[in-house]
Amino acid sequence: MLRNDPSVSKGDIHGLLSTVLHIAQDNTTSTYKLVRSILKQPIKDPNVKAQMTNCLRNYNDVVDYLNLSNDFYKSADYKNTSLYSSPAVHESLSCNHGFDEVPSQLKPLSEAVKEFSNLSARIGDNFK
């Protein structure tokens, strides 16, 4: 995914951070929509339904954190870009930890959110 981004091949760290944040945001939106659609279906297990409801809250928070992170990026405040990307990782993990086994349709998206949010936090930390 990142190999095709011109900012990566040029060594443009600003462009890389922008790309990584956008990927994290896109995956977060997709994950939120997936969880919301799952909750619209009948769920027999009350524990799964409760955890999906928690996940919806988690990913709503991730959307907010990454939006703030992106706003800070746009204002060249890289410390806060990193600071607000980090809780996005935690929220994604919190969703997954509530399941005995993460639902198969949720797992790849939540992993992408976690990885790209973490990557944006790490890149933001490297700006001085």
Secondary structure, 3 states (H helix, E strand, C coil): CCCCCHHHHCCCHHHHHHHHHHHHHHHHHHHHHHHHHHHHCCCCCHHHHHHHHHHHHHHHHHHHHHHHHHHHHHCCCHHHHHHHHHHHHHHHHHHHHCCCCCCCCCHHHHHHHHHHHHHHHHHHHCCC
